[in-house]
Amino acid sequence: MQQLEERIAHLTRAVEDLSDVVARQSDEIALLERRVRMLMERAAEAELDAGGTAALADQRPPHW
């Protein structure tokens, strides 16, 4: 019985550690998504300032 309790304790600890990792990764992903969005906006503004019409990312491909 004691072996099972020890095993459950170790597994519980492992689950908690993995949960912490997932939470940290979720925060990092959200930050990276915001940074990518900001960089895309800057690139679109730079393209418009350079004389382009609309940002390439906002244009539909010709086959549409």
LUMZATOR-862789 format. One record per residue (C-alpha): x, z, y. Coordinates in Angstrom, 2 decimals. Layout:
x X; z Z; y Y
...
This chain:
x 0.00; z 0.00; y 0.00
x 2.82; z 0.85; y 2.40
x 4.42; z -2.56; y 1.79
x 1.19; z -4.26; y 2.85
x 0.96; z -2.14; y 6.00
x 4.57; z -3.00; y 6.90
x 3.94; z -6.67; y 6.28
x 0.80; z -6.62; y 8.44
x 2.74; z -4.86; y 11.21
x 5.46; z -7.53; y 11.12
x 2.91; z -10.34; y 11.08
x 1.02; z -8.76; y 13.97
x 4.25; z -8.55; y 15.97
x 5.04; z -12.20; y 15.18
x 1.58; z -13.29; y 16.34
x 1.97; z -11.34; y 19.59
x 5.41; z -12.87; y 20.21
x 4.06; z -16.38; y 19.60
x 1.13; z -15.70; y 21.89
x 3.55; z -14.73; y 24.66
x 5.52; z -17.94; y 24.12
x 2.36; z -20.06; y 24.29
x 1.25; z -18.33; y 27.50
x 4.66; z -18.94; y 29.11
x 4.63; z -22.58; y 28.04
x 1.15; z -23.02; y 29.45
x 2.34; z -21.75; y 32.84
x 5.37; z -24.05; y 32.73
x 3.21; z -27.06; y 31.85
x 0.85; z -26.34; y 34.74
x 3.81; z -26.11; y 37.13
x 5.30; z -29.36; y 35.84
x 1.94; z -31.13; y 36.13
x 1.71; z -30.06; y 39.80
x 5.25; z -31.30; y 40.44
x 4.59; z -34.66; y 38.79
x 1.38; z -35.08; y 40.81
x 3.29; z -34.29; y 44.01
x 6.06; z -36.76; y 43.12
x 3.50; z -39.48; y 42.36
x 1.86; z -38.89; y 45.74
x 5.22; z -39.09; y 47.49
x 6.09; z -42.30; y 45.67
x 2.73; z -43.83; y 46.62
x 3.22; z -42.85; y 50.26
x 6.75; z -44.30; y 50.26
x 5.45; z -47.54; y 48.78
x 2.75; z -47.80; y 51.44
x 5.30; z -47.06; y 54.18
x 7.52; z -49.82; y 52.80
x 4.74; z -52.34; y 53.38
x 3.00; z -52.32; y 50.03
x -0.74; z -52.58; y 49.85
x -1.79; z -50.00; y 47.30
x 0.31; z -47.90; y 45.01
x 0.98; z -49.70; y 41.74
x -0.31; z -46.70; y 39.85
x -3.64; z -47.11; y 41.64
x -4.00; z -50.84; y 40.97
x -5.81; z -52.22; y 37.97
x -3.83; z -54.48; y 35.68
x -4.67; z -58.19; y 36.04
x -6.38; z -58.36; y 32.63
x -9.16; z -55.98; y 33.78
